[in-house]
Amino acid sequence: MGLSLIMTSLASLVAIISGRPLIKLLKHYHIGKQIRIDGPSTHQVKTGTPTMGAAMIVVPVLVLVSAMYLYTRIAARVGVNFGGVVLIGRSLSIPMMVMLLYSILGGIDDYMGVRGVRRGEGMRGRSKAIIQLMIAIVAAVVMNLVFRISRVGVPGLAQPFDLGYLWIPIAVFFIMGWANAFNLTDGLDGLAALISVVMYVAYAVIAYMQGQTFLTMFCMVVVGALLGFLWFNIHPAALFMGDMGSEALGATLAVVALMTGQWLLLPIIGIVPAAETVSVMLQIVYFKYTKRKYGEGRRLFKMSPLHNHFVLLGWSEPQIVQRFWLVAILSGLVGVGLAVLGNP
């Protein structure tokens, strides 16, 4: 844990140092956010704010974790003793690869939305979903067949259940679902990043309780990079993470949860992204139902995702972000507490 905390600080420092040059680069190439006209009118002032800022999250994480992997391998060859603790495991290649691939996919989507032929729209939803599915399938199959990950921990039970091959489709669903849940959450300054910090810390604690030192360090490096990103993303944001960050963070967190076996706790620890996703689903279902029954569609919420509902209620952006963050902290504490009851 000591090394993990040091790596957290280092990742944060690297992210902060890279922030200003990245913002200047994005402004130079006019990589600015295009705000949808069907969103809250108060968001229009954010048009042109540099997006794809997740580069200052993803790059430090991948570089620092890779560097630590090489260090431990070289140190082991020359006889340096880490007290019997394996700091970096081969299984970390899965969350790292998922983070890289989803960030590339999200980055392409961001770029197409800013500079492509579908300006303001990005990639076509179906094309993007197919690529997301392919990445998720490969990750799930490798985790299950290569690293023999197929368990699920149930709070209150000392021993986890082994789901065998049934675990694969569940893993695919979780990876894709949480990638898109985080994407829906990323709508207010600092919201997605703050929620991500809480969730990654929660799973770092869970991994640490299980003795998964390498996974703990990975989570804490992500936390450090997120804290550095928040330096520029708090209200009023000078930089957005874009789909490049939100989808990568969500999918990678799902992989982390699957590796700990405590993925049943994701909707609790991630109650905010879960609520954002459910609000969109309910909005669509209710609109279609009322349109079929009354001839005109009605809305359950003033606007979805959920944070936009509170924007239209008159809450200020900092109020929404801070209150959602407090809810996330409380739900994270509950999730970790439940993990203690049954630690696979």
C-alpha positions in Angstrom: 0.0 0.0 0.0 2.9 2.3 0.7 4.2 1.9 -2.9 0.6 2.4 -4.2 0.3 5.7 -2.4 3.6 6.9 -3.8 2.6 5.9 -7.3 -0.7 7.8 -6.7 1.1 11.0 -6.0 3.5 10.5 -8.9 0.6 9.9 -11.3 -1.1 13.0 -10.1 2.0 15.1 -10.5 2.6 13.8 -14.0 -1.0 14.6 -15.0 -0.8 18.1 -13.5 2.4 18.9 -15.3 1.1 17.7 -18.6 -2.2 19.6 -18.3 -1.3 23.0 -19.6 0.7 21.8 -22.6 -2.2 19.4 -23.5 -4.8 22.2 -23.3 -2.6 24.4 -25.5 -2.2 21.6 -28.0 -5.9 20.8 -28.1 -6.8 24.5 -28.6 -4.2 24.8 -31.4 -5.9 22.0 -33.3 -9.4 23.3 -32.4 -10.3 20.1 -30.5 -13.2 21.8 -28.7 -16.4 20.2 -27.3 -19.6 20.6 -29.5 -22.6 21.0 -27.1 -25.8 19.3 -28.3 -28.6 21.8 -28.8 -31.1 19.4 -27.1 -29.2 19.7 -23.8 -29.7 22.3 -21.1 -29.3 25.8 -22.5 -26.8 26.6 -19.6 -24.3 24.2 -21.1 -24.0 26.2 -24.4 -21.3 28.4 -22.8 -19.1 25.3 -22.7 -18.9 25.1 -26.4 -15.3 25.0 -27.6 -13.8 23.8 -24.3 -11.0 21.4 -25.2 -12.0 17.8 -25.0 -10.0 14.5 -25.2 -8.4 15.6 -22.0 -8.4 12.0 -20.9 -5.0 11.7 -22.5 -3.6 13.1 -19.3 -5.2 10.2 -17.4 -4.6 7.3 -19.7 -1.1 8.0 -20.8 0.4 8.4 -17.2 -1.5 5.3 -16.0 -0.2 3.1 -18.9 3.3 4.5 -18.7 3.8 4.3 -15.0 2.3 0.8 -14.6 4.3 -0.5 -17.5 7.5 1.1 -16.0 6.8 -0.5 -12.7 6.2 -3.9 -14.4 9.6 -3.6 -16.1 11.3 -2.5 -12.9 9.9 -5.5 -10.9 10.9 -7.9 -13.7 14.4 -6.6 -13.9 14.8 -6.4 -10.1 13.7 -10.0 -9.8 16.3 -11.1 -12.3 19.1 -9.4 -10.4 17.9 -10.8 -7.1 16.1 -7.9 -5.4 13.7 -9.2 -2.8 10.3 -7.6 -2.5 9.4 -9.6 0.6 7.7 -12.3 -1.3 5.1 -9.8 -2.7 4.4 -9.8 -6.4 4.0 -6.1 -7.2 2.9 -6.5 -10.8 1.1 -9.5 -12.3 0.6 -10.5 -15.9 -3.2 -10.2 -15.4 -2.8 -6.4 -15.3 -2.4 -6.6 -19.0 -6.2 -7.0 -19.2 -7.3 -3.8 -17.6 -4.4 -1.9 -19.3 -5.4 -3.2 -22.7 -9.1 -2.5 -22.1 -8.2 1.0 -21.0 -6.0 1.6 -24.0 -8.5 0.2 -26.6 -11.6 1.9 -25.1 -9.7 5.2 -24.9 -8.7 4.9 -28.6 -12.3 4.2 -29.6 -13.6 7.0 -27.5 -10.9 9.3 -28.8 -11.9 8.5 -32.4 -15.5 9.3 -31.4 -14.5 12.6 -29.9 -12.4 13.6 -32.9 -15.2 12.7 -35.3 -17.6 14.8 -33.2 -15.3 17.8 -33.4 -13.6 17.6 -36.8 -15.2 14.7 -38.7 -18.1 14.7 -41.2 -20.5 14.0 -38.3 -19.5 17.1 -36.4 -21.5 17.3 -33.1 -22.5 13.6 -33.4 -19.4 11.5 -33.5 -19.4 7.8 -34.5 -22.6 6.1 -35.4 -24.0 4.4 -32.4 -24.2 0.9 -34.0 -20.6 1.0 -35.3 -19.3 2.0 -31.9 -21.4 -0.6 -30.0 -20.0 -3.4 -32.3 -16.4 -2.3 -31.6 -17.1 -2.1 -27.8 -18.6 -5.5 -27.9 -15.6 -7.0 -29.7 -13.2 -5.5 -27.1 -15.4 -6.7 -24.3 -15.6 -10.3 -25.7 -11.9 -10.6 -26.1 -11.2 -9.3 -22.6 -13.8 -11.6 -21.0 -12.6 -14.7 -22.9 -8.9 -14.0 -22.0 -9.8 -13.4 -18.3 -11.8 -16.6 -18.1 -9.7 -19.0 -20.2 -6.2 -17.7 -19.6 -6.4 -16.3 -16.0 -9.2 -18.6 -14.8 -11.3 -15.8 -13.5 -14.9 -16.9 -13.1 -16.0 -16.3 -9.5 -18.5 -14.1 -7.9 -18.5 -13.0 -4.3 -21.7 -12.8 -2.4 -21.9 -10.6 0.7 -22.4 -12.7 3.8 -20.9 -15.8 2.3 -17.3 -16.8 3.0 -16.8 -18.6 -0.3 -17.4 -17.3 -3.8 -19.4 -19.1 -6.5 -17.6 -20.4 -9.6 -19.8 -19.6 -12.7 -17.5 -21.3 -15.2 -18.2 -20.3 -18.8 -21.4 -18.5 -17.8 -19.2 -15.8 -16.4 -18.1 -14.7 -19.9 -21.4 -13.2 -21.1 -21.9 -11.6 -17.7 -18.4 -10.0 -18.0 -19.1 -8.8 -21.5 -22.3 -7.2 -20.3 -20.6 -5.5 -17.4 -17.7 -4.1 -19.4 -20.0 -2.6 -22.1 -22.6 -1.5 -19.6 -20.3 0.4 -17.3 -18.4 2.0 -20.2 -21.6 3.6 -21.3 -22.8 4.3 -17.8 -19.7 6.4 -17.2 -20.2 8.1 -20.5 -23.7 9.2 -19.4 -22.3 10.4 -16.1 -19.8 12.7 -17.8 -22.0 15.7 -18.3 -21.0 18.2 -15.6 -17.6 19.7 -14.7 -15.8 17.3 -12.4 -18.7 14.9 -12.0 -17.4 11.8 -13.8 -13.8 12.2 -12.5 -14.9 12.6 -8.8 -17.2 9.6 -9.0 -14.4 7.6 -10.7 -12.0 8.5 -7.9 -14.4 7.2 -5.2 -15.1 4.0 -7.1 -11.4 3.2 -7.9 -10.5 3.9 -4.3 -13.2 1.5 -3.2 -12.0 -1.3 -5.4 -8.4 -0.6 -4.5 -9.4 -1.3 -0.8 -11.2 -4.5 -1.9 -8.2 -5.6 -3.9 -5.9 -4.9 -1.0 -8.0 -6.9 1.4 -7.7 -9.8 -1.1 -3.9 -9.5 -1.3 -4.0 -8.4 -4.9 -1.2 -5.9 -4.5 -0.7 -5.3 -8.2 -4.4 -4.5 -8.7 -4.4 -2.2 -5.7 -1.5 -0.3 -7.2 -3.2 -0.1 -10.6 -6.4 1.4 -9.1 -4.4 3.9 -7.1 -2.4 5.0 -10.1 -5.7 5.7 -11.9 -6.8 7.7 -8.8 -3.7 9.8 -8.9 -4.1 10.6 -12.6 -7.8 11.5 -12.0 -6.8 13.9 -9.2 -4.3 15.6 -11.6 -7.0 15.8 -14.2 -9.5 17.3 -11.7 -7.0 20.2 -11.3 -8.2 21.4 -14.7 -11.7 19.8 -14.8 -13.4 21.4 -11.7 -16.0 24.1 -12.4 -15.5 26.1 -14.6 -13.7 23.3 -16.5 -10.8 24.2 -18.7 -10.7 20.7 -20.1 -13.1 17.8 -20.6 -12.2 14.1 -20.6 -14.6 13.2 -23.4 -15.6 9.7 -24.4 -11.9 9.0 -24.6 -11.9 9.0 -20.8 -15.4 8.2 -19.6 -15.7 5.0 -21.6 -12.2 3.8 -20.8 -12.6 4.5 -17.1 -16.0 2.7 -16.9 -14.9 -0.4 -18.9 -11.6 -0.7 -17.0 -13.4 -0.4 -13.6 -15.7 -3.2 -14.7 -12.6 -5.3 -15.4 -11.1 -4.5 -12.0 -14.4 -5.5 -10.3 -14.5 -8.7 -12.3 -11.0 -9.5 -11.3 -11.8 -9.1 -7.6 -14.9 -11.2 -7.9 -16.9 -8.5 -6.2 -18.7 -7.3 -9.3 -22.2 -7.7 -7.7 -21.3 -4.6 -5.7 -20.7 -2.4 -8.7 -24.2 -1.0 -8.8 -23.9 -0.1 -5.1 -20.4 1.3 -5.2 -21.3 3.0 -8.5 -24.8 4.1 -7.6 -24.4 7.4 -9.4 -23.5 6.0 -12.8 -26.2 3.3 -12.3 -28.8 5.9 -11.5 -27.8 8.0 -14.5 -28.2 4.9 -16.8 -31.5 3.9 -15.2 -32.9 7.4 -15.6 -32.2 7.3 -19.4 -33.8 3.9 -19.7 -36.9 4.9 -17.7 -37.2 8.1 -19.7 -37.2 6.3 -23.0 -39.7 3.6 -21.8 -42.1 6.1 -20.3 -42.0 8.4 -23.4 -42.8 5.5 -25.7 -45.5 4.1 -23.4 -47.3 7.5 -23.1 -47.0 8.2 -26.8 -48.6 4.8 -27.5 -51.3 5.3 -24.9 -52.1 9.1 -25.1 -50.8 9.9 -28.6 -48.0 12.1 -27.3 -44.9 11.2 -25.5 -44.4 12.5 -21.9 -41.3 12.7 -19.9 -40.7 11.1 -16.5 -37.8 13.4 -15.8 -37.4 17.0 -17.0 -34.4 15.7 -18.9 -32.1 12.7 -18.7 -29.5 11.6 -17.7 -30.4 12.3 -14.1 -28.0 15.2 -13.5 -29.7 17.2 -16.3 -33.0 16.8 -14.4 -31.5 18.7 -11.4 -30.0 21.3 -13.7 -33.5 22.1 -14.9 -34.8 22.1 -11.4 -32.5 25.1 -10.8 -29.6 23.4 -8.9 -26.3 25.0 -9.6 -23.7 22.8 -11.3 -21.3 22.7 -8.2 -24.3 21.8 -6.0 -25.2 18.8 -8.2 -21.6 17.6 -8.5 -20.9 17.9 -4.8 -24.1 16.2 -3.7 -23.7 13.4 -6.2 -20.1 13.0 -5.0 -21.3 12.8 -1.4 -23.8 10.1 -2.4 -21.0 8.3 -4.2 -18.8 8.3 -1.1 -21.6 6.9 1.1 -22.4 4.2 -1.4 -18.7 3.4 -1.7 -18.4 2.9 2.0 -21.4 0.6 2.0 -20.0 -1.4 -0.9 -16.6 -1.9 0.8 -18.4 -2.8 4.0 -20.4 -5.5 2.2 -17.2 -6.8 0.6 -15.7 -7.3 4.0 -18.6 -9.6 4.8 -17.7 -11.9 2.0 -14.2 -11.6 0.7 -13.4 -14.1 -2.0 
